[in-house]
């Protein structure tokens, strides 16, 4: 998957982060699809345990469905998550407040 390198970068940042300074302590399931919308892989971004792993999280606070390509574009700062959402290329379900906090992190990180 093209996004694997981006996921690894996020995983490394999580491992380096100070658990006492977390602003997001939720769990999110990301469903990555191919260009045709078929599921390739599901990954759990667990900001509570500061870990990312393959699988599903039935009790996730939010779920994001996005193509591997679009996630890669966001991760490499070629597009913002906001642009992807406006183009209706991603689907978000769940706790809106928790999801917005997480997306805020993506926005902050995409401005660096």
N, C-alpha and C positions, 0 to 999 in steps of 0.2 A: 504494500500500500504506500502510495506517495507521501501520505501524511505521517508515516511512522517516525520520520526524523523530527517533525514538529512535536509529536506526542512525547518523544524522548526528551526534547528540550524542556517541555512543560514538566515532565516527571523529574528532571534534574533540578529545576527551579523549586519544585515542591519539597524535594529532599533537603535543599539548602535553606528553606524558609524556617523562620522561628515560629514554632507552634503558638507562642504567646501573642504574636503580632498578626495573627490571621484575621482577615475581615470576612472571608467566605468559609463557612464550616458546613457546607452542604454537599450532597452527593448528586452527581449528574450522570446520566447515561447518554453517551453520544453514539448514534447509529450512523455509520458511514456507508454510503451507497456508491454504486458505480454511476456512470453517465446515464444509464437507463433507469436509475432509481432502485436497482436491486441491492438489497443489503449485502455488504461485503463483510463487515465486522462491527461488533458492538464493543465499546470501551466504557469503563466506569471511571469517572474522574471523581475521586473521593477526597474532597478537600478537608474532611474531618480527620481522616487517617493519613493525609498527605501522601496519597498513592494513586496510581493509575494502573488499571489492569483490564485484561480482556474479559468480557462476560457481560452479564446484565445485572441490574440492581432493581429488584421489584419495588423496593421502598425509596427509590430515587426521588429527590425533591423536584427534579426537572429532567426532561428528555429533549435532546436536540437531534434532529435528523438532518444530515448535511452530506453532500457528496464529498468523496475523498479529495477531488480536485479543488472544490471550493474551500474546504478546510485548509488545504495546502496554500491556496492563494491568501487566505487570512493570515496563516502562520508565517508566510514569507512577506507579509505587509504589502502585498500587491492589491488587496482589497480589504475593506473593513467588514466586520460582522454585520454592521448596519446595512451596508450596500447589499450583501447577500440576502438579508432579510427583506429589504425593499424590493429586490428582484424576485422575491418569493422562491428562492433557491434553498431555503432552510425552513424547517418546521420546528417550532418550540412548543412544548406542553409542560404543564406543571406549575409550581410555585413561582408566580411572576416576579415577586420581589427577590427571591433567591437567584433566579435566572438573570435578572437585571444586574445584581451584584457581581455575578460571575462574568457577564458580558462587559461590565465596567472594567474588570481586570483585563479582559482581552483588549479593550480600547486603550487602557493605560499602557499595556505592553506593546500595542501596535504603534504607539507614538514614539517609542524609543528609537 
